[in-house]
């Protein structure tokens, strides 16, 4: 059976002499993997259409009872060469696609998550602030995948977040100072400003999101909270996170 899908390339590895195993996040069917036969030799069918971060229209071929999809060819919708040409952009983009590889369920359609990824990679390629875009991506992607942290009320007593709260990674939410039992661990404080920014970034029209201008302090607070949140969802640190921290001081 032949089909076409719009997709973003989120990973690839060499297979055998000339093939590539490509992971992509598609509009119609979510995250999938496919083999591109002869991809390292056939420029005519693939060109740069299987490069990481590329937004392309993939032509697929599937056989019943065959686990892996064949990618027959790729037409580029939007090439994102400038991401790989800049360390900060490459680091932020790498965290985005690794997050998709790690937490998007295989074969599950999520058009909003696809549009978010495609749009933010486009903005990243155009030169918008990489760390800002990464923050927006984490905030919205995790929510679209069902991992939205609860930041508006204390998890224990339900009081509103009108004062600084402490993020509790294990439960994916915040505790107020009254309910917090000190565990001796480093606490991740979230100010009312950071929590307010989070809900703006979550609900705002995606086309207008670059109008938000959070302070450096708000960015740092959310970085720490989301590092902890992601660690609890994925169960390990993302590989690209170390790379990001080595090139982008927060
Ligand atoms: Zn409380």
Boltz pocket constraint, residues with backbone or C-beta under 6 A from the ligand:
constraints:
  - pocket:
      binder: B
      contacts: [[A, 154], [A, 155], [A, 156], [A, 157], [A, 158], [A, 159], [A, 175], [A, 176], [A, 177], [A, 178], [A, 179], [A, 180]]
      max_distance: 6.0
